[in-house]
Amino acid sequence: MGYIEVCYRLEPLLPAREILYAELGDRGFEAFEDTRDGVKAYIKKEQVLKIFIERFKHT
């Protein structure tokens, strides 16, 4: 099982970081790492496929 790393650059950093954690957590991201100017977020590869399939169902 592998993970995909997604990097976000945020401006302003706060409160955007906390909001992003909540939104991404609701979408299946499992881990977060603070960076100097944003966040690195990690999601299972399988979860990304599920998200894409659900999006295409609704288009």
ABEGO torsion letter per residue (X at the ends): XBBBBBBBBBOBAOAAAAAAAAAAAAAGBABBBBBAAEBBBBBBAAAAAAAAAAAAAAX
